[in-house]
Amino acid sequence: MCSQPNHNMTREQLKAAAARGIPFKILMADGNYHWVPSPDCIGFPPNHKYVMVFNDSGGHTFLELEKVVDLEFFIPEPKLP
């Protein structure tokens, strides 16, 4: 697990995080988090101050960028032969 603390998250930082292709959590100021298992599970509407995170049941949540405080990446352990 890798954490990148940042109290001023930008769209560009979230886009870069998604582009890595590594599952991650978006941590919110209220202590909640939103799981992003793949780049297909996050959307970036143009010219908005929020992102959309899609869930397994086909729904979505709007996240205000100003309330995003951290990202946690989940890097899989290497498999032993």
N, C-alpha and C positions, 0 to 999 in steps of 0.2 A: 504494500500500500504506500502510496506517495501522496503527500499533501502539498498544495501550493497556496498558502494563505494570501488572501488579497481582499481588501475591503472596498475596492472600487473595480469590480469585475466589468469588463467590456464585452461587447458582442464579439470583437476580434479574438479575445482570449478564449471565449467559449467555442468559437468556430475552430480555433487552433486545437483546442482540447478534443473536440469531436473528430477532427481530421487525423488525429493520432491513431484512431481505431481501437483504443484501449477503453474498456468499460470504466465508467467513473460515476461518482455521486456529485450532485450539485448541492452544497450545503447552504441553507438559508439563514438569515439573521434571527429568525424565530426558533432555530434549532432543528427544524424539519429538514429532510433531504429528499432529493429526487434522483432516482437511479436512471442512468443513461447507458444501456448495455451495448449500443452500437450507434454509429453516426446517423443511421436511419431513424433513430428515436428522438431526435431533437430538430426543431425547425426554427428558422430565423426569418420571420416576416420582415420585409424591407422597411427601413425608416421607422422602426418601433423601439421602444425602450423595454421590450420584453422578449423572451424566447418561449417556445412551446416544447414541452416534453410529452411524448406519446407513450401510453402504457400498453400492456399486453391485451387489454380488453377493447382496444380501439379508441379509447378516450384520450384526452389530453389535458394538460395543466399549463396555464400561462404563468411564467415566472418573471417578476419585475427585476431587471438587472441590478437596480440599486439595492435590492435585498439579498443578492447573491454574495456570500462572504468567503467561500472557499470551494475548492475542488479536491476530491480524493480519487486517485487513480488506483485501479486494481490490476496489478501486473501479475500474471499467473506464474506460479513456481515452475521452474524447469522440470520436465518429466525425467525421472531416472530410467536408465535402460533396464 
